[in-house]
């Protein structure tokens, strides 16, 4: 707490100094830019934030794209209270995102949080997500449902990230962007916009390479994305998406012990070098959504998608240390919506299917050896849901219920397992002028993923002892908004049963296994504040969380009352952005993160840290062309901290050091 208060004081001094510097010499403006109420899509029923009686966030990305490096999704997630992200520098493991603690156990990728891009799920049916194929340069906005949302999104919806990309380049036909930074970072992005009377298209290509901050941490990434919108008539619109991502090499430097960290924070774990740890992926996705408006009240929407992911990875051990995975998954959805002046309602049906062909081989110090494991795994899901929002003058009622049925199986076992789940949610709010006071309750569940189930000590079949986890979320809150300010305060309490947590054992170092932990209690506070004044937009998001195990015994050790690892008790994110300030835009953001633990036993504390980034950009206009120059500094205060923590890692290898102060520069040209 002392560290948090001390760094909060120093941060506030920096903010005040920056505000004073940017405001000096400027005249007081007569008005400020209004904070417009916009409809949210993540709730499936279109509504403004101040109509929704639950914790919801929206981040407008488009206006700040010239002020970001566009390398990691984590750059955009700072102003979402209750959300904590790690691992922006290990592209073999991908970014880790947790919302109210859901997703913190992920050994790689995003787990327990549903990821949706332009209405198409990026999360697999079994609940595993990744963002390496998201076209960051096209992002328009991000909506977040904070807390369990299974009644709308089914399995693994402890929270929802709903990403929307741009439909066009507006006044330009093409954009070229290049960024160069420390450790050999080079990122080239090209975007082309096409449009006629009824059809618009956006084509995007990203080429990014980096040698990495640490030894054996470089990566290469190629992302191609196409979005086409065709309007058959005023009532009928078809939106189609195609994405192909190829990452031929993403190296993994591994976790370090504290001694190794202090000796040389840029080194790779020796065993990772010995076994040539890295991964390569090819990912293909195609999807379409068709909407038809019958009249002012009724509309129909139907979607379909297909994804294929080819994964090859080397892990730092011999027995099963090379993994080859071919993953196919697809889905079909259909929704009918009804709306009138005081009620909006939607009834939906969804089908999702996943098929994993998983092979494991011996890793003989980087050379592929004997095949150790060969299994085909299936995950099928069917869902029905109903959602409604009533606006009864000052009273707002938002509710719904979802039913989900999953079938899980594998080629090496005789019978499939079956899971059924009924998930209601209900929110009630009282609105008076610009204020909304509300309460909300919802339920969610998470089945183990196929990767978690196949991490089986018997080396065959699935881990049938691993059960789905379930959660109940209770929250109360207050939202208010004026023409130039927003404020939101939410208290929540979540109870979970059969929490799934990772662990490692000596005979399989660096390989994660999973077990149920009994129950957890999660109590927290989320605060968001945004204000526009004197050419400055200032925002902050504060989170307090007390997440504890209940009835959790491991190896005869009672861990009840311990904090969940990998999650700080307190986190403050802040952001300052200038507008209408001469020729340069300035963008300062930072985080203060309190102490957290690396293990279930709470014997390994990770020291708190503070990180500040500063970016500036300037536009040059001539002959219909806009050129933008961008300069950035990451980790401005040169803080020594770990960007990722490997939870319950065997042998004390918890630490993945983050880069110290680094610089990058870039330019873009819009034609």
MARPAMI-14246 format. One record per residue (C-alpha): residue in one letter; x, y negated, z negated. Coordinates in pm, whole numbers, plus 32768, in hexadecimal, padded with zeros to 4 digits. Each point is the difference from the previous one (the first is absolute). Layout:
AXYZ ...
***
This chain:
X800080008000 X811E7F0F7FAE X809A80408155 X7EB37FC580A9 X7FC47EB67F4A X81647F878039 X7FF4804A8174 X7EA27F73801C X80857EB67F71 X81267FF580F2 X7F1E80568123 X7F0C7EEB7FAB X81227F087FF5 X80698070815D X7E9C7FD9807C X7FDD7EA37F6B X814D7F988099 X7F9780848154 X7EAD7F557FEC X80A67EB97FA1 X80FD801E811A X7EFB804B8108 X7F127EF37F82 X81067EEC7FE1 X7FC87EEC80FA X7EAE808B806E X7EC37F337FEC X7ED980887F3D X7F15809E80FC X7E907FA97FFC X7F8781658025 X807B81647FF2 X7FC9812B80DD X7EC280B37F96 X801181687F91 X7EF7809580E2 X7F2781217F91 X8030811E80F8 X7F52814D8021 X80C081317F84 X8004814180CB X809480F17F03 X7EB7801C7F42 X7F5E8079814B X7EDC7F197FB3 X80617EA48072 X80077F117ED7 X80CF7EE37F75 X80DF80367ED3 X7F217F2E7F1E X7EDA80E58051 X80B381427FA0 X7FED806A7E91 X815080B37FF2 X81747FB7801D X80517FB4816C X81287F48809A X80467F738158 X81527F8A8082 X80057F258138 X8138807080BB X7FED7F5A8156 X80677E9F7F9C X8132807F7F41 X808680F38106 X810D7F0A806E X807F7FFD7E98 X803381787FD5 X810580F18083 X7EE980F8805F X80D481297F91 X7F34808E7EDB X7E907FF97FA2 X806F7FA27EA1 X80467E9D807D X7E897FC58012 X7F8580A07EBC X80857F187EF1 X7EC17F3B7FBB X7F1F81287FB1 X7FCF80277E87 X800681687F89 X80DA806C8125 X816B80657FCF X80EB8062811A X815E80938009 X80F7808380FF X80127F018116 X815F80708064 X7FF3817D8017 X7F548041814D X802281787FD9 X7F197FF67ED0 X7F227EDB8071 X7F6A7EF47F24 X7F4E806F7EC0 X7EC07F487FA9 X7F2C80287EC7 X7EB77F577FA7 X7FA2800F7E90 X80F6811F7FE3 X7F7580CF811E X811C805B80EB X811C7FDA7F06 X805181738008 X804880078176 X8153809F8046 X7FEC7F69815C X7F097F2E80C3 X7EB77F7F7F74 X7F3580EC7F27 X7EB57FC77F4E X7FB97EBD80C0 X7F3780098143 X80A17F4A8125 X7F267F8B8123 X80757F418136 X7EF87F5A80DB X7EF780EB7F79 X80C9813E804C X808E80BF7ED5 X817A80087FED X7FE880E87ED4 X7FE481708054 X7EC780BE7F90 X80C380A27EE1 X80657EA87F7A X81657FC3807D X80487EB080A6 X81237F5A80AD X80377EA88094 X812D803A80E2 X7F1C7FEA8131 X7F417EC47F98 X80427EE080F7 X805E7EFC7EFB X80317EEF8104 X7E8E8014805B X7F6F7FEA7EA0 X7EE77F057FD4 X7F8980417E9D X7FFE81057EEA X7ED3804F7F27 X802480C87EC0 X7EF880B57F36 X80A280117EAA X7FA3813D7F4B X7F4481438052 X7F357FED8142 X7FAA816B804E X7E917FB3803C X806E7F48813D X814C80A2805F X7FFD815D7F6B X813980B97F9B X81307F497F6F X7F557EAD7FF2 X80897F857EB3 X80137EB980BF X7FE37F99816C X80EC7F3A80E2 X7F3C7F8C8132 X80E77F678107 X7F807F3B812C X80D27FA68130 X7FCE7EE080F2 X7F13801C812A X80BF7F0B80DD X81227F09800D X7F047EE18011 X80A37EEB80CF X812C80C8807D X803F812780E6 X813E808E7F6A X80DE7FEF7ECD X8169806C7FD5 X809580127EA1 X815E805B7F8B X8087801E7E9B X8169803E7F9B X8069803E7E9A X80F980987F13 X80778169801E X7FD2800A817A X7E8D7FB38003 X7F7D7FB7815C X7E8D7FF2804B X7F6F7FAD8155 X7E887FE18030 X7F457FB68142 X7E897FBC8011 X7F2C7FC88136 X7E977F8A8001 X7F1380408124 X7E9E7F808023 X7EE07FDA80F4 X7E8D7FC27FD9 X7FAC81487F53 X814A80A37FA1 X81287F9A7F2A X813A80C47FB3 X81357FDB7F26 X813980CA8050 X8119800E7F01 X815C809A7FF8 X80EB7FFE7ED5 X816F806E8006 X80AB7FF27EAB X815580817F8D X80C17FDB7EBB X813E80967F6F X7F697FE57EA2 X807D7F657EC0 X808081487F70 X80CC8110809E X7F2380EF80C7 X7ED17F187FF9 X7FE37F868167 X7ECD802880D9 X7F7E7FD78163 X7E957FBD8055 X7F3A7FDC8142 X7E8F7F9F7FEC X7F197FD2812B X7E9A7F8F7FC1 X7EDD7FA880E3 X7EAE7F6E7F9C X7EEE7FD68107 X7EA97F637FC7 X7EF5801E810D X7EAA7F5E7FE9 X7F0280C180CE X7EF57F047F9C X7FB07F127EE5 X7F80812C7F3F X8104810B8059 X81797FEC7FB5 X8111810A801B X814B7FDB7F45 X811B80F08053 X8157802E7F64 X813880C08062 X813F80197F34 X814380BD8040 X811B7FF17F04 X815480A2801D X81007FF07EE8 X812A80CF8076 X80C07FD27EBD X7FAC7F877EA1 X811680547F0B X7FCD80437E8D X81127F8D7F13 X7F5B80B07ED8 X7FE27FA47E94 X812A7FA97F23 X8046803C7E94 X80387ECC7F29 X817880467FFD X800B8016817C X7F2A7EC7801A X80F37F387F29 X8131808A80B7 X7F8B7FAC8161 X7E977FA18040 X802D801D817C X806E816A7FFE X7F268123806B X7FD3812F7F29 X811980F0805D X7F118123802A X7F327F3680F8 X81367FCE80D5 X805C816E7FE0 X7EAA8073807D X7FD47EE98103 X7EB67F857F71 X7F267F4580F6 X7EB7801B80B7 X7F7B7FC1815B X7E977FDA8068 X7F287FD48133 X7E9F7F887FC2 X7EE47FDB80F9 X7EA87F6D7FB1 X7ED47FAE80D8 X7EAB7F897F90 X7EC67F4A8070 X7EDB7F557F5B X7EB77FAC80AD X7EFE7F177F68 X7EA07FB8807B X7F197EF77F71 X7E9680648037 X7F7D7EB57F79 X80457F0B7EE8 X7FC5810E7EF9 X807781538083 X81538067808C X80B981448049 X817680427FEF X80BB813E8060 X8175804C7FFB X80EF8114805C X817780277FD8 X811880FD8031 X81607FFB7F6F X813080DC802F X81387FE77F28 X813F80C38043 X80E77FF47ED0 X815E808E7FCE X80C27FC57EBF X813480757F46 X7FFF80097E83 X8135801E7F1E X7FE4816F7FA6 X8029814A80B8 X7ECD80D97FC2 X7EEC7F6980D7 X80C37EBC8022 X7F9F7FC8816D X7E907FB88041 X7F547FFE8151 X7E947F938003 X7F077FDE811E X7EC97F4D7F82 X7EBE7FD480C6 X7ED47F4B7F71 X7EC57F67808F X7EBA7F687F90 X7EA37F9C806E X7F277F007F4C X7EB07F608036 X7F497EF17F3E X7EB07F588021 X7FDA7EAC7F5D X7ED57F2D7F9E X7FFB7E997F8D X7F067EF27FB4 X800E7EC37F38 X802B80987EA6 X807481668043 X811480B080C4 X8011817A8011 X80CB810C80B1 X7FDC81798021 X813280BA8080 X808681588057 X816D8064802A X80BB8139806C X817A80207FDE X80DE812A804C X8175803B7FCA X80E4811C806F X816C80177F8B X80FC80F58091 X811380007EF9 X815580A78026 X812280007F0B X8164806D804C X8141801C7F3C X80CF7EC48004 X816480828016 X80B07EB77FB9 X7F487F518119 X7FE3812A80EC X7EB180AC8037 X800881637F7D X7F0C811E7FC6 X7E8B7FBD8004 X7F7C80137E9B X7E927F988021 X7EFE80058116 X7E9B7F9B7FB6 X7ED57F5A80A4 X7F287F327F14 X7EA77F6C8032 X7F3A7EEC7F5C X7E9B7FB78073 X7F1C7EF57F73 X7E927FA18033 X7F697ECB7F5F X7EB77F4A7FE1 X7FDD7EAB7F5F X7EFF7EF07FC4 X805B7E9A7FA4 X7F257ED37FB4 X80207E937F99 X7ED97F367F7F X80097E857FE1 X7EE07FB07F15 X80377E8B7FD3 X80FD7FEE7EE3 X8009817A7FCE X80EF80CE80D8 X7FE6817D8003 X80FB80D480BE X7FEB817A7FF0 X8010814780B6 X804F816F7FEC X80DB80ED80C6 X80098179801D X813D80B08075 X8047816C804C X8164807E8040 X808081518079 X8171804B7FC3 X80B88133807A X813E8097808C X805F811880EC X80AD80C37EE9 X7ED180137F19 X7EBF80C48033 X7EF77F097F8E X7FD97E888010 X7FB97F227ED5 X7ED17F1F7FFA X7FD67EB17F52 X7EC27F317FDE X7FEE7EA37F70 X7EE67F087FC2 X807C7E9A7FD3 X7F197EDF7FA0 X804F7E907FD2 X7F307EE07F7A X80517E917FD5 X7F267EEB7F72 X80547E908012 X7F637EBA7F91 X80527ED580DB X7FDF7E967F98 X807A7EFC80F6 X81698062804D X801F80FE7EE5 X7FBF81778003 X800780CB7EBD X7FEF81758044 X802981637F84 X8049813380D1 X802081787FD1 X807D80FC8101 X80868160801C X8113809680D7 X80BE81448030 X81468074809D X8041815B8083 X816B806F8008 X80977FC68158 X8071812780D3 X81697F987FC3 X7FC480097E88 X7F49814D8011 X810F80A180D8 X810E7F917F06 X7FD481527F5E X810380AC7F28 X7F9281528088 X806D7F85815D X7EC0807D80A2 X7E957F9D8013 X7F837ED17F43 X80187F997E96 X7EA1806C7F99 X80387F817E9B X800A7E96807A X7EA67F667FD6 X7F667EBF808B X800D7ED37F1A X7ECC7F2D7FB5 X7FD77E9D7F7F X7EF67F157F7A X803C7E8A8024 X7F547EF77F2A X803D7E8D8037 X7F777EAB7FA5 X806C7EBD809F X7FD27E968061 X80367F608154 X7FE87E938061 X80557F388136 X7FFF7E90805D X80667F4B813E X817080157FA4 X8026810B7EF2 X7FB6816B7FAF X800A80B27EB2 X7FB781687F9F X802280B67EB3 X7FB581747FDA X801880EF7ED8 X7FEF8176804A X801481517F58 X8034814580BF X7FF481647F7C X8093811880D2 X800881777FD8 X80F780F5809D X80F37EEA805E X80FC808F80FB X816B7FAB7FAE X814A805F80AA X812880AD7F5B X814B809F8065 X80BA81387F8D X816E805C8000 X7FE981178104 X7F627F128101 X80A87EAE7FCA X7F607EDA80B7 X7ECC80CE8055 X7EB97F977F5C X7F0480EE7F66 X7EB17F9D7F69 X7F2E804B7ECE X7EC57F807F58 X80337F267ECE X7EB280167F4F X7F707EA37FD8 X80717E98801A X7F6D7EBA7F7F X80447EC480C7 X7FA87EAB7F78 X805D7EC380B4 X7FCC7E938051 X801C7F618158 X80147E8A8040 X80127F47814A X801A7E888034 X80247F398141 X800E7E84801E X803C7F0B811C X80917EAB7FA8 X80E77EF88098 X806380CB8133 X804681317F27 X7F4381487FE0 X805A80A87EB6 X7F90815D7F9B X804680F77EEB X7F90815F7FA9 X8034808A7EA2 X7FC881677F8F X8007809A7EA7 X7FDA81787FE6 X800E81037EEE X7FF5815580A8 X802D81247F0E X7FF7817A800B X7EFC80B77F30 X801381717FA3 X8140803780C6 X80F4810C7F88 X8135806880C6 X80F1810D7F86 X7F647FE97EA4 X803F7E897FF6 X7ECA7F307FBF X800D7ED280E7 X7EAB7F797F9E X800D7E877FD4 X812A7FD480E9 X7FEC7F06811B X7FDF807C8165 X81567FE380A6 X804E7F1E8126 X7F0E7EEC7F98 X80527EBA7F4A X7F277F877EE1 X800E7E9B8087 X80357F70815A X7FEB7E9A807D X80117FB08172 X7FFD7E99807D X800D7F4A8149 X802A7E978076 X7FC67F9A8165 X80107EAA80A1 X7F167F82810E X80027EB680BF X815A7FB97F6F X80C47F668119 X809880F380F9 X806681197F15 X7F2680FF7F52 X808280847EB4 X7F9981487F63 X8075806C7EA7 X7F89813F7F59 X807380CE7EDB X7FB7810B7EFE X804480317E91 X7FE3816F7F9F X8011807B7E98 X80A4813E7F84 X7F80814E807E X805E816C7FC7 X809280FC80F4 X7F8081397F51 X7ECC808D7F56 X80BC80177EB5 X80417E858004 X816D80407FA9 X808C7F4D8132 X7FA37E8E8007 X80387F37813D X80647E9D7FAE X7F1D7EE1806D X805D7F278125 X7FAD7EBE80B6 X80127FD2817A X7FCD7EC380CE X7FFE7FE0817E X800B7EBB80C6 X7FAD7FD0816F X7FDF7ED080E1 X7F917FD68168 X7FDD7EEA8100 X7F3E7FED8145 X80727F5D8145 X7EFB7FBB810C X803A7FAD816E X7F4680408148 X7EFF80E77F5F X810E80D77F5B X8030801D7E89 X815280687F72 X802680497E8C X814580147F3D X7FFC80C27EB7 X810680197EE8 X7FDB80D87ECA X80AB80627EBC X7F9A813A7F46 X8052802B7E8E X805C7E907FE6 X807980217E98 X80E1812A8053 X7F5A80E67F01 X808081617FC6 X7ED480EC7FF8 X7F7C814A808A X7F187FEB8129 X7F7F81627FC7 X7FE880E77ED4 X7FF781788034 X7F0380767F00 X806A81257F21 X8137803980D7 X80DD81207F8C X815F7FAB7F87 X7FB87E917FB9 X7FF87F9B8171 X7EF27EF97FD3 X809D7ECE80A0 X7FFA7F798165 X80AC7EAB7FF6 X7F6E7EDC80C2 X80D57F1180CE X808B7ECC7F55 X7FD87EAA80A3 X7FD880278178 X7FC17F168125 X7F4580278145 X7F9F7F238124 X7F18801B8125 X7F4A7F508115 X7EC4803680C8 X7F817F738149 X7E8F7FE8805B X7FB97FCD8171 
***
